Amino acid sequence: MADDTFDFAKAAQDFMASMKIDPSALGMPLQAPADFQAKLAKIAIDAAQKNAELTSEWTKETFKKVQQTSNFSGEITDITQMATAFSAEQSSDMQEKLTAYAEVAKQAQEETLKLFADFIRDPEDTTE
């Protein structure tokens, strides 16, 4: 029994061989968008990694402070004062932490806008 399976790859190769087209010319129009997409993905991944690092650092700091407050065994007023101080410290740290996230977002936006502007100016230029 003969194998009647159609070999699409072979047919495509035969078809391309019969055409009088330089195959390297087909890759050029696809290279610039592919490079653009790779650069855009790098910006997004870098921003996500920085955010993950900030989150991890913030979480570790918070757990360390919670652990310190949970091991306290004093008067109820001392515990209340410690809890109030913890809350106040967390609130004051919040602005600093959120500013760090905003800086990451700002940097990613700036890099993205520059990438778009450069691509619009010269889509063939894949340097940098």
Phi, psi and omega in degrees: 000130183278150177278112183263017181287129179283127179265095183296319181299318179294318179296319179294318178297316178298318179298313181294325179293327181284341179277148179261062182237141175283114184297334180291336179291336179287330182283331184300312180296337181271339185292314183298311177297326179293318177295319177300314181296321180295319179292320179295318178296321179297318178299313181295317181292319178299317179296318179296320179295317179297318178297320178295320178296316178299316180297316180297315180297316180296317180296315179299317178298316181295316179298321179297317180291321178296319180297320179296320181285331182284340180271002183280134179225073180238204178294156180298325179292324177294320179295318178298316178297319180295318179295320178295317178296320178298314180297317180296319179294318178297319180295318180289326177290333184303316181298316179297317181294314180294327176296322178296318176297319180296323178294321177297314180296317179299315180297317179296319178296317180297315180296321180294315178298319178297318179298314178298316180298316179296320181292320178293320180295314182210089183294340181280338183283111181248019179282174176094000000 
